[in-house]
Amino acid sequence: MPEDAGVANTSIEMTETVQPRAARRRWRTVRVWNVAVIAGMVGLYSTVVGVGVWSQGRPVLSLNYWMKGGGGGAPKMAWVAPRMRDVPRGMLGDSVRRGELIFNETPLYAAEFTHSRIACASCHAEGGIQPYASAVVGVPVMFPQFNERAGHVITLKDRIQECFVRSENGRPLPYEGKEMRALVDYIEWLSKPEPGRRPFVGRGLVALPELKPDVERGQGIHATQCAGCHGANGEGKRPMFPPVWGPDSFNDGAGMNGEEDGFVRATQYAAEPDGDAIGAGCVRCGGVCPRAAPTGV
């Protein structure tokens, strides 16, 4: 074999050996960069999510807050409900948590004081914080106040008694009992001042023009818009949907008896945009409530 042919063969073998090694090095470099980029993206995402969770309720971490000046005359953030996970430990915290349970599931956690299947949250929606649905936020500072029906000044505890006697068709709570203390503590917890936020807006009910009850029309609206949750005969469906009339509902002394239109307008607007129509349609629908027992509250 010629001498130059041997040299050529050796060069080919060296080239074939070097090229795969170079390719493997390039592939390893690409993989390292890919892993680094993916790890960086995961780290950045985790940081953003972590900061978002941690900063809930902290306006100083809001981009909108800083764009508007970050203090020093900057507009305040909207009101937000206190988080139950922030309720302190100890006797007060235990009482607040008990109050939340009683408020949202009164027939279960205060069964001896209510004859109905109505909870506080049945008339004060979303645990008492929904605007224009009889929210209890900010109520404590409104008492004591003169009550026209009672004919004298009443306290917040007196007002809670009215709810149990009339709206829940039950009997009064002991004024110094754990149930009363828990409800007051819960309402005060919802109403605690938040200096960095605007005041709560939405006390009372939606203001509607005077509506003429139309039983026939109301029955039709109830059948199409209300019965799916509250039953064909207004009996409600456990555990979420309360009765709207009948022996397990509020009695005829309750504030809700005759004020359903504004409440329904606030809580069921998405289901029926014609607020006036659903208000007129749901004025009792011909249903009957229990008679209120005489009370001095």
Secondary structure, 3 states (H helix, E strand, C coil): CCHHHHHHHHHHHHHHHHHHHHHHHHHHHHHHHHHHHHHHHHHHHHHHHHHHHHCCCCHHHCHHHHHCCCCCCCCCECCCCCCHHHCCCCHHHHHHHHHHHHHHCHHHHCHHHCCCCCCHHHHCHHHHCCCCECCCCCCHHHCCEEECCCCEEECHHHHHHHHHHHHCCCCCCCCCCHHHHHHHHHHHHHCCCCCCECCCCCCCECCCCCCCCCHHHHHHHHHHHHHHHHCCCCCCECCCECCCCCCCCCCCCCCCCCCHHHHHHHHCCCCCCCHHHHHHHCCCCCCCCCCCCCCCC
